Amino acid sequence: MTSLPGDSDNAGSTPEPQPIVCARCGVTSESPPLTWTCSVENGARRYFCGNCARANLRAIEGRLDSAWW
């Protein structure tokens, strides 16, 4: 299938990767390190840095949404 001029198919370019941001403290990383935790809350992915994950380990294991921490 061909695209019309002006269509938004990005002409084959790949989007630039966005840095990962801790949903709790705001620290950033280019890619999630092994010590970070990923949580899906209300259908959205949320990443937590190693420090925030360790500080809230019981709440994470109890599957509480981060709003309750």
C-alpha positions in Angstrom: 0.0 0.0 0.0 1.3 3.5 -0.8 0.8 6.6 1.2 -0.3 10.0 0.0 2.1 12.9 0.3 1.7 14.5 3.8 0.6 11.3 5.5 2.0 10.7 8.9 3.9 7.5 8.3 7.2 9.1 9.5 8.9 8.1 6.2 10.4 5.0 7.8 12.2 6.9 10.6 12.2 5.3 14.1 11.1 7.5 17.0 13.8 8.6 19.4 13.6 6.6 22.7 12.3 8.6 25.6 14.0 8.4 29.0 12.3 6.4 31.7 11.1 8.5 34.6 10.5 7.3 38.2 6.8 7.8 38.9 7.6 8.5 42.6 10.7 10.7 42.8 11.2 11.8 39.1 14.8 10.5 38.6 15.4 9.6 34.9 17.3 6.9 33.1 17.9 6.2 29.4 16.7 2.6 29.9 15.2 0.9 32.9 18.1 -0.6 35.0 17.7 -4.1 36.5 17.0 -2.6 39.9 13.9 -0.6 38.7 10.4 -1.9 39.1 7.6 -1.7 36.5 4.0 -1.5 37.6 0.8 -1.4 35.5 -1.8 0.8 37.2 -5.1 1.6 35.5 -3.7 0.4 32.2 -0.6 2.7 32.3 3.0 1.6 32.9 4.7 3.2 35.8 8.4 2.8 36.6 10.0 3.1 40.0 13.7 3.5 40.7 15.6 1.1 42.9 15.4 3.5 45.9 11.7 4.0 45.7 11.0 0.3 45.0 13.0 -0.7 48.1 11.4 2.0 50.3 7.9 0.7 49.3 8.5 -3.0 48.9 5.7 -4.1 51.2 3.1 -2.0 49.3 4.4 -3.2 46.0 4.1 -6.9 47.1 0.6 -6.2 48.5 -0.3 -4.9 45.0 -1.4 -1.5 46.3 -1.6 1.3 43.8 1.2 3.8 44.2 -1.3 6.4 45.2 -1.6 4.5 48.5 2.1 4.7 49.3 
